[in-house]
């Protein structure tokens, strides 16, 4: 009888956590709970599948998960969902699965006013704000004012459905010099025509 070859999947320290940028949710405190992977190490047989899950771990909601894999000749990711992914073994070896998770903190209150700055500072390093993530403001029913200060947004850097189902009475304020360009970009990215855009 032939022995079964196995695929070893290393998942340790692979969970990357990110808050939902610009979604109008309050920022999580340093000691707040974060989502976790259901397993940190997993062994799968070649030709067979295993399911890896993201657990809420006390958070309110998993909004989005981006799954990536190193060692694509060894394994394959299928059925990628925000709370799980299916891993299929292809050949003997090892691979690392990473999950970047956007989530909502339990008890977080939605902001009525949000500002997208020109830049942000992380650990003493300043970064320009050049993009808005997918569905960042979708279904923000309580948002009254969104002020965009950055002048470096383009159609490619503003994700699709960013403004889907946003509150129709929301007012969006943009830089005067970018009014025409931003108006076109925001409408193309799902902003309802009833939402006012001001300079």
C-alpha positions in Angstrom: 0.0 0.0 0.0 1.4 3.4 -0.9 2.1 5.8 1.9 0.2 9.0 1.9 2.2 12.1 1.3 1.4 15.1 3.4 1.5 18.8 3.1 2.5 20.9 6.1 1.0 24.3 6.3 2.6 26.8 8.6 0.2 29.5 9.8 2.0 30.8 12.8 2.2 34.6 13.1 0.5 35.0 9.8 -2.6 36.8 10.9 -2.4 40.5 9.9 -5.1 42.7 11.5 -6.3 46.0 10.0 -9.1 48.2 11.1 -11.6 49.3 8.4 -10.0 52.6 7.2 -12.5 55.4 6.7 -15.5 53.3 7.5 -16.7 55.7 10.2 -16.0 53.2 13.0 -14.2 54.3 16.2 -10.6 53.2 16.4 -9.9 50.2 18.6 -8.0 50.7 21.8 -4.6 49.1 22.2 -6.0 46.3 24.4 -9.1 45.6 22.3 -9.8 42.1 21.2 -8.9 41.1 17.6 -9.9 38.3 15.2 -7.8 35.2 15.3 -7.1 32.2 13.0 -8.8 28.9 13.9 -5.5 27.2 13.7 -1.8 28.2 13.6 -0.5 25.0 12.2 -2.2 22.5 9.8 -1.3 19.3 8.0 -3.2 18.4 4.8 -2.9 15.4 2.5 -2.1 15.9 -1.2 -5.2 16.1 -3.3 -7.3 16.7 -0.1 -8.7 20.0 1.3 -8.7 21.7 4.7 -10.7 24.7 5.8 -9.1 27.6 7.7 -11.4 30.0 9.5 -11.2 33.5 11.0 -12.8 33.7 14.4 -14.4 37.0 15.6 -12.9 36.5 19.1 -15.1 39.1 20.7 -15.2 41.6 17.9 -18.5 42.7 16.4 -18.0 41.8 12.7 -15.5 40.5 10.2 -15.9 43.0 7.3 -13.3 41.7 4.8 -10.4 39.2 4.6 -7.6 39.1 2.1 -6.0 35.7 1.8 -2.5 35.2 0.4 -0.3 32.1 0.1 3.5 31.6 -0.2 4.4 28.3 -1.8 1.8 28.2 -4.6 3.4 25.0 -6.0 2.7 23.2 -2.8 -0.9 24.3 -2.1 -3.8 26.2 -3.6 -6.4 28.6 -2.0 -10.0 28.2 -3.1 -13.4 29.4 -1.9 -11.9 32.6 -0.4 -14.5 34.1 2.0 -14.3 36.8 4.7 -14.5 34.2 7.4 -12.8 31.1 5.8 -10.7 29.7 3.0 -10.2 26.3 1.6 -6.7 25.0 1.2 -5.9 22.1 -1.2 -2.6 20.2 -1.0 -0.8 19.9 -4.4 2.6 18.4 -3.5 4.8 17.6 -0.6 6.3 20.6 1.1 5.4 23.6 3.3 3.5 26.8 2.7 2.4 29.9 4.7 -1.1 31.3 4.6 -1.7 34.9 5.5 -5.0 36.6 6.3 -5.3 40.4 6.4 -8.6 41.1 8.2 -10.7 44.2 8.4 -13.2 44.1 11.3 -15.5 46.2 13.5 -14.9 46.5 17.2 -17.7 45.4 19.4 -19.6 48.4 20.8 -17.9 50.8 18.3 -20.0 53.8 17.5 -20.3 55.2 14.0 -18.9 58.7 13.5 -21.0 61.4 11.9 -18.1 63.3 10.6 -15.0 61.8 9.0 -11.9 63.4 7.5 -9.5 61.8 5.0 -6.2 63.6 5.6 -3.4 64.5 3.3 -1.1 62.3 5.2 -0.8 60.1 8.3 2.1 59.4 10.7 2.9 55.8 11.8 5.7 55.2 14.2 7.3 58.6 13.4 7.1 58.0 9.6 4.8 60.2 7.5 2.9 58.6 4.7 0.7 60.3 2.0 -2.9 59.2 1.8 -3.4 58.1 -1.8 -6.3 55.6 -1.7 -9.7 54.6 -0.2 -10.4 51.0 0.4 -13.3 48.9 -1.0 -16.7 49.6 0.6 -15.0 52.0 3.1 -18.1 54.1 3.3 -20.8 51.8 2.1 -24.0 51.7 4.2 -22.8 54.6 6.4 -26.3 55.7 7.3 -25.3 58.2 10.0 -22.5 60.0 8.2 -23.3 63.7 7.7 -19.9 65.1 6.6 -17.0 63.5 4.8 -14.1 65.9 4.2 -11.4 64.8 1.8 -8.2 66.7 2.2 -5.8 64.6 0.2 -5.2 65.6 -3.4 -3.7 62.4 -4.6 -6.7 60.2 -5.2 -7.3 58.8 -8.7 -9.9 56.5 -10.2 -7.5 53.6 -9.8 -6.9 54.3 -6.1 -10.5 54.7 -5.1 -12.0 51.2 -4.9 -15.2 50.1 -6.5 -18.4 50.4 -4.4 -16.6 52.6 -1.9 -19.8 54.7 -1.5 -22.5 52.2 -2.1 -25.7 52.9 -0.1 -24.1 55.8 1.7 -26.5 58.2 3.4 -28.1 60.4 0.7 -27.9 63.5 2.9 -24.2 63.2 3.4 -22.2 66.2 2.3 -18.7 65.6 0.8 -16.2 68.4 0.9 -13.2 68.2 -1.5 -10.2 70.4 -2.3 -11.2 73.3 -4.5 -8.5 72.4 -7.1 -9.7 68.8 -7.4 -13.4 69.5 -7.4 -14.1 68.5 -11.1 -11.8 65.5 -11.0 -13.0 64.2 -7.7 -16.6 64.6 -8.5 -16.2 62.4 -11.6 -14.2 59.8 -9.6 -16.6 59.6 -6.7 -19.7 59.2 -8.9 -17.9 56.5 -10.8 -17.2 54.7 -7.5 -20.9 54.4 -6.5 -21.7 57.8 -5.0 -25.4 58.6 -5.3 -26.2 61.7 -7.4 -28.2 63.0 -4.5 -25.2 63.3 -2.3 -23.8 66.8 -2.4 -20.1 67.5 -3.3 -18.8 70.9 -2.2 -15.5 72.7 -2.6 
